[in-house]
Amino acid sequence: MKLAVAPSRIDWPQVLNAACRQIEREAPRLEDLARSLNVGKSELQRQFTRRLGVSPRAYAQALALHRLASGASTSRTALDAVF
């Protein structure tokens, strides 16, 4: 797959900000996330991990755990936290 923009010209802070917002909304697969951001999946993986300190998958998992924990602290039952 050929990138529309040369990797050196990609505004990575902007791309990673958009990636985080998208992960927060729907937790897409890496391939789908990269396609929607018009970057290569390997380069997205490398830049995300290098600049944010965690992989896109680890970010999504941490976000899910945080949501579960914050829901659990305000819910009456475990099922309320999940649903």
Residue pairs with C-beta under 8 A, 6 or more apart in sequence:
1 40
3 38
3 39
3 40
4 38
5 38
5 39
7 39
7 40
7 43
10 39
10 43
12 47
12 51
13 51
15 37
15 39
15 44
15 47
16 47
16 48
16 51
16 52
18 37
19 33
19 37
19 44
19 48
19 56
20 52
20 59
22 28
22 33
22 36
22 37
23 33
23 56
23 59
23 60
23 63
24 63
27 60
27 63
27 64
28 36
30 41
30 44
30 45
30 56
30 57
31 41
33 41
33 44
33 56
34 40
34 41
34 43
34 44
37 44
44 56
45 55
45 56
48 54
48 55
48 56
48 59
49 55
52 59
54 62
68 81
68 82
71 80
71 81
71 82
72 78
72 81
75 81
